[in-house]
Amino acid sequence: MKKILFGVFAHPDDEAFGPVATLLKEVSEGTELHLIVLTGGENGTNPDNLPNLGEVRIQEWRAAGELIGATSMHHLGYIDGTLNNLDHLEVTDKVTSLVKEITAGHDDIEIEFMSLDLNGYTGHIDHIVAARSACLAFYRLREQGLPMKRIRLACLSREENPAMNTHFVFMEPGRTPEEIDETVDGREFTDKIHEVMRLHHTQRGDYQTVTTYKGDKLGLNYFIVKE
């Protein structure tokens, strides 16, 4: 049976600074990966004062997706930092249509989704919209008869993020061991993880932050799993 995985994320670096180890592991095991990003990340950090940050970040995302091994990549064109409830419903429809189009005519498959924690991972509203849209699309597709197996929501562990953080937006503490359903060890891909992250050059400050707090656990990913 062939596994087809759809990664639904809000910003062009969410796949890299989130569950990239698991994405690399999945592709190495024969999973067909399709990446969907809602925004261009045009309101992210801009250390080089680029006038077209969103365009550059999408180029970085495409290079990173190619290195990960994505079969296809889809940018939905929303504006970073503006996602809302109406967008949530529209994004759900777009993701649903993409999944149907990509899987049409395939037999003997199972479909999985991946996104970030419903709490926004870092608390970002865009992350919440992406995750909730992924979940809504997942369950609607199942109701329509598609072979939907599970959706994995990448989360931070309590060890990684022990306390509430108000530096940017409201960020909850990481998940306790009891809340985490699955841990994926992709540390065998550490060198490639660094390479993927560095491709998001405009967001190099986040690269330094993630690699610092992850340390030698960079390849460990944690998930809340919904079936």
C-alpha positions in Angstrom: 0.0 0.0 0.0 1.3 3.4 -1.0 1.3 6.2 1.6 0.6 9.8 0.4 1.4 12.5 3.0 0.1 16.1 2.8 1.9 18.7 4.9 -0.2 21.7 5.5 1.6 24.7 7.0 1.1 28.4 7.3 4.6 29.8 6.5 7.4 28.9 4.1 9.7 27.7 6.9 7.2 25.8 9.1 8.1 22.5 7.6 11.8 23.1 8.2 11.8 24.5 11.7 9.1 22.0 12.7 8.8 18.4 11.7 11.4 18.3 9.0 13.1 15.2 10.5 9.9 13.2 10.1 9.3 14.5 6.6 12.8 13.3 5.6 12.2 10.0 7.2 8.9 9.5 5.5 10.3 10.3 2.1 13.3 8.0 2.7 10.8 5.2 3.4 8.9 5.7 0.1 6.1 8.1 1.2 4.9 10.4 -1.5 5.0 13.9 0.0 3.0 17.0 -1.0 3.6 20.3 0.7 1.0 23.0 1.0 1.8 26.5 2.4 -0.9 29.1 3.0 1.2 32.3 3.0 4.4 33.7 1.5 5.7 34.7 4.9 6.0 38.3 3.7 5.7 39.7 7.3 8.5 37.6 8.7 11.9 38.9 9.8 13.7 40.7 7.0 17.4 41.1 7.9 18.4 42.1 4.4 15.6 44.6 3.9 14.3 42.8 0.8 11.5 44.6 -1.0 10.0 41.3 -2.1 10.5 39.2 1.0 7.5 36.9 0.3 8.7 36.1 -3.2 12.2 35.2 -1.8 10.8 33.1 1.0 8.7 31.1 -1.5 11.8 30.5 -3.5 13.6 29.3 -0.3 10.6 27.1 0.5 10.7 25.5 -3.0 14.4 24.8 -2.7 13.9 23.3 0.8 11.0 21.2 -0.4 13.0 19.8 -3.3 15.8 18.8 -0.9 13.3 17.1 1.4 11.9 15.2 -1.6 8.5 16.7 -2.1 6.6 15.4 -5.1 4.6 18.6 -5.4 4.4 22.0 -3.7 1.4 24.4 -3.5 1.4 28.0 -2.4 -2.2 29.2 -1.6 -1.4 32.9 -1.7 -2.7 34.2 1.6 -1.0 37.1 3.4 1.2 36.3 6.4 -0.3 37.4 9.7 -3.8 38.0 8.3 -5.5 34.6 8.5 -9.0 34.5 10.1 -12.0 32.3 10.4 -13.3 33.0 6.9 -9.9 32.1 5.5 -10.0 28.9 7.6 -13.1 27.7 5.7 -11.7 28.7 2.4 -8.4 27.1 3.0 -10.2 23.9 4.0 -12.0 23.9 0.6 -8.7 24.5 -1.2 -6.9 21.7 0.6 -9.8 19.3 0.1 -9.8 20.0 -3.7 -6.0 19.6 -3.9 -6.1 16.2 -2.1 -8.9 14.9 -4.4 -7.1 16.1 -7.5 -3.7 14.6 -6.5 -5.1 11.2 -5.3 -7.7 10.8 -8.1 -7.2 7.5 -9.9 -4.9 6.0 -7.2 -5.8 2.6 -5.9 -4.5 0.9 -2.7 -3.3 4.1 -1.0 -3.6 5.5 2.5 -3.6 9.3 3.1 -2.0 11.1 6.0 -1.9 14.7 6.9 0.7 16.7 8.9 0.5 20.2 10.4 1.4 22.0 13.6 -0.2 21.8 17.0 -3.8 23.2 17.3 -2.4 25.6 20.0 -0.4 27.3 17.2 3.0 25.7 18.2 4.5 29.1 18.9 1.0 30.6 19.4 0.9 32.1 15.9 -2.7 32.6 14.7 -1.6 31.6 11.2 -0.4 28.3 12.5 -3.8 27.7 14.3 -5.7 28.4 11.0 -3.4 26.0 9.1 -3.8 23.3 11.7 -7.6 23.6 12.0 -8.0 23.8 8.3 -6.0 20.6 7.9 -8.1 18.8 10.5 -11.4 20.0 9.0 -10.3 18.9 5.5 -9.1 15.6 6.9 -12.4 14.7 8.5 -14.5 16.0 5.6 -12.4 13.9 3.2 -12.9 10.8 5.4 -16.7 11.5 5.4 -16.5 11.5 1.6 -14.9 8.1 1.5 -11.2 8.8 1.0 -8.8 6.5 2.8 -7.7 8.9 5.5 -5.5 7.2 8.0 -4.4 9.9 10.5 -3.3 13.5 11.0 -0.2 14.2 13.0 0.2 17.6 14.6 3.8 18.5 15.4 4.1 19.9 18.9 6.8 21.2 21.3 7.6 19.1 24.3 7.6 20.5 27.8 11.3 19.9 28.0 11.8 22.1 24.9 9.5 24.8 26.1 9.0 24.5 29.9 7.1 27.8 30.5 4.6 30.2 29.0 6.3 32.7 26.7 5.0 36.2 26.0 8.0 37.4 24.0 6.0 37.5 20.7 2.5 36.3 21.0 1.0 34.1 23.8 2.8 30.8 23.6 1.7 28.0 25.9 4.2 25.7 27.6 5.2 22.6 25.6 3.2 19.4 25.8 3.6 17.0 28.7 4.7 13.4 28.0 1.1 12.3 28.6 -0.1 14.6 25.9 2.4 13.4 23.3 1.2 10.5 21.2 4.2 9.8 19.1 7.9 10.6 19.1 9.8 10.2 15.8 13.6 9.9 16.0 15.1 11.3 12.8 18.5 12.2 14.1 20.1 10.1 11.3 19.2 13.0 9.1 20.8 15.7 11.2 23.2 16.9 8.5 20.3 17.2 6.0 18.1 18.9 8.5 20.7 21.6 8.9 20.9 21.9 5.1 17.1 22.3 4.8 17.0 24.9 7.5 19.8 26.9 6.1 18.0 27.2 2.8 15.6 29.5 4.6 18.3 32.1 4.6 16.1 35.1 5.3 15.0 33.5 8.5 18.5 32.6 9.7 17.7 34.1 13.1 15.1 31.4 13.7 17.6 28.8 12.5 20.0 29.8 15.2 17.2 29.8 17.8 15.9 26.3 16.9 19.3 24.7 16.7 20.3 26.2 20.0 17.3 25.0 22.1 17.1 21.7 20.3 20.8 20.9 20.6 21.6 17.2 20.1 17.9 16.5 19.9 17.4 18.4 16.7 16.1 15.3 14.9 13.5 14.4 17.5 9.9 15.4 16.5 6.8 15.1 18.8 3.2 14.7 17.6 -0.3 14.7 18.8 -2.0 12.1 16.6 -5.7 12.2 15.5 -7.3 9.3 13.7 
